Structures are given as C-alpha cells and as structure tokens.
Amino acid sequence: MRRDPLDALRLPIVPIEPRPEFAAMLRRRIEGREEPSVRQAATVRYFVDDLDEAVSFYRDHLEFEEELRPSPVFAMLYRGDLRLLLSVPGEAHVLPDGTLPGPGGWNRISLQVHDLDGIVAALRERGARFRNDIAGGVAVRQVLLEDPSGNPIELFEPVAGYHERR
C-alpha cells in the first residue's frame, strides 16, 4: 500500500473534551436554540515551558477552569472574566528578527483573593515559588507567585480604603 506523501504534513488528531457546560452551550447553538454571545473577558497570554504542568498549576492552585486544549502546545483557561491563554513557544511565535518569546518577565495578571496569608501558606506547603513575601501596597496587601515556568501572578487582598469600580 502506497503512503500519501502529504501524511508527513498532517497534524495529529487530538481528542478534545470540553467542559460539560461548554458542550451543552455549543449544542444549543448548533441546534439554533441559542444565539452566540460575545463574552467580555480580558485576555492574557503566557508562554510556558510545560503545558501540562502549567494547566495543572492554574487549575489546581488558582481555581481556573480549563476551557479547551486543542493541541499539546495551547490551552485556554478561565477564571471569572479573565481568559488565560497558555502557549508553548514554537515556530509560529518566532519574530521577524528570529527572537522566540519565552516565559518569565515582569508583566503579570493580578488575582484578588480572600485570606492572603492562608493561601500563601497553603501554596508554600505545595512547593509554590514566590518572588517576595507579602507586602503592603496602596489599599492592598500583595505577593508575587510564580507559575512553574516563572511567569508572575500577583495575588492581592484588599485592606481598608480599597476601591473597586462598579
């Protein structure tokens, strides 16, 4: 049997199992029982070294929901109205000068938490890495947590005088 020469160019088929709520919503749209709506969400992309490790970290430690993982190098997660795109850098990300983006840096997402001391203690027990100790800021206390690839996540807890836009 002769092989198709294009087989070498085909991407592997990766099974996707979306969250049950997402699958039900998609079925309603396909059946014409629901109009698509645009979700108003802030989106952040982080480059990571190991996708499985990063997804587990955000899901298990920071209460993100895994929306989809269509390939071994990309995942989409949500936490409230924050959409987090995780990508393993590769050929598709190479800049014109040949630079390949990588994890780390100082830009970060900020997540409001309750009981910052308790959360930090629990994360430290699980081996999480931090860039600093809990510090006081303007109307918040905060700490910089690192994901497994070194991307910073600011965890903050409001104190008296904190103002949130409503």
C-alpha positions in Angstrom: 0.0 0.0 0.0 1.4 3.4 -1.0 1.5 6.1 1.6 0.2 9.6 0.8 3.2 12.0 0.6 1.1 14.6 2.4 0.8 12.4 5.5 4.1 13.9 6.8 2.4 17.4 6.8 -0.8 16.4 8.5 -1.2 17.3 12.2 -2.2 14.6 14.6 -5.8 14.4 15.6 -6.1 15.3 19.3 -9.3 14.4 21.1 -10.9 17.4 22.8 -13.3 17.0 25.7 -14.7 20.4 26.6 -16.3 21.2 29.9 -19.9 19.9 30.0 -21.3 23.5 30.2 -19.4 24.5 27.1 -20.5 21.4 25.2 -24.2 22.0 26.2 -24.0 25.6 25.1 -22.4 24.6 21.8 -25.1 22.0 21.2 -27.8 24.7 21.8 -26.1 27.0 19.3 -25.8 24.2 16.7 -29.5 23.3 17.1 -30.4 27.0 16.8 -31.8 27.3 20.3 -29.2 29.9 21.5 -27.7 32.9 19.8 -24.0 33.3 20.2 -22.9 36.0 22.6 -19.6 37.7 22.9 -18.0 37.1 26.2 -16.5 40.3 27.6 -13.3 39.0 29.1 -9.8 40.3 29.5 -7.3 38.0 27.8 -3.7 37.4 28.9 -1.3 35.1 27.1 1.6 33.5 28.9 4.3 31.4 27.4 5.1 28.3 29.4 7.8 25.6 29.2 5.4 22.6 30.0 1.7 22.9 29.1 0.5 20.1 31.3 2.3 21.4 34.3 1.1 25.0 33.7 -2.6 23.9 33.2 -2.4 21.8 36.4 -0.9 24.7 38.3 -3.6 27.3 37.3 -6.5 24.8 37.6 -5.5 23.2 40.9 -3.9 26.1 42.8 -5.7 29.2 41.4 -9.2 27.9 40.5 -9.0 28.4 36.8 -11.3 26.3 34.6 -9.8 24.6 31.6 -12.0 25.6 28.6 -10.1 23.7 25.9 -6.8 22.2 24.9 -6.8 21.6 21.2 -3.2 20.8 20.9 -0.2 19.8 23.0 1.1 23.4 22.8 -2.0 25.5 23.6 -4.7 25.7 26.3 -7.4 28.2 27.1 -8.5 28.7 30.8 -10.9 31.0 32.5 -11.2 32.5 36.0 -14.3 34.6 36.1 -14.0 37.2 33.3 -10.2 36.5 32.8 -9.3 34.3 29.8 -5.7 32.9 30.1 -4.1 31.6 27.0 -1.1 29.3 27.7 1.3 28.6 24.8 4.5 26.6 24.5 6.7 28.9 22.2 7.4 27.4 18.9 7.9 28.2 15.2 4.6 30.1 14.9 5.8 32.6 17.5 9.2 33.5 16.0 9.5 37.2 15.4 11.0 38.6 12.2 14.4 39.0 13.8 14.4 35.4 14.9 13.5 36.1 18.6 11.5 33.4 20.2 9.2 34.6 23.1 9.7 32.8 26.4 8.2 32.7 29.8 9.0 34.9 32.7 9.3 38.7 32.8 7.5 41.2 35.0 4.1 41.7 33.3 1.6 39.8 35.3 -2.0 39.0 36.0 -3.4 40.2 39.3 -5.9 38.0 41.1 -7.9 39.2 44.1 -8.1 36.6 46.9 -9.5 36.4 50.4 -7.2 35.3 53.2 -3.9 36.0 51.5 -2.0 34.7 54.5 -3.8 31.3 54.3 -3.5 31.0 50.6 0.2 31.8 50.6 0.8 29.3 53.4 -1.1 26.6 51.5 0.8 27.3 48.3 4.2 27.3 50.1 3.3 23.8 51.6 2.7 22.6 48.0 6.1 23.8 46.9 5.0 27.0 45.1 7.7 29.6 44.4 7.3 33.3 45.3 9.4 36.3 44.3 8.8 38.1 47.5 7.0 38.0 50.9 3.6 39.5 51.4 3.9 43.3 51.2 1.6 46.2 51.8 0.7 48.4 48.9 -1.8 51.2 48.3 -5.0 49.8 49.9 -3.9 46.1 49.2 -1.5 43.5 50.5 0.1 41.5 47.8 2.7 38.9 46.9 4.2 37.7 43.6 3.7 34.0 43.0 5.5 32.2 40.1 3.9 29.6 37.9 6.1 26.6 37.0 7.6 28.5 34.0 8.5 31.6 36.0 5.5 33.8 34.9 4.5 36.1 37.8 1.0 36.1 39.3 0.1 38.9 41.7 -2.2 37.7 44.5 -3.7 40.6 46.3 -6.1 41.2 49.2 -7.9 44.5 49.7 -7.5 46.4 53.0 -9.4 49.4 54.4 -9.7 52.1 51.7 -9.6 49.7 48.7 -11.9 50.9 45.9 -13.2 48.8 43.1 -15.0 50.3 40.0 -18.6 49.1 39.9 
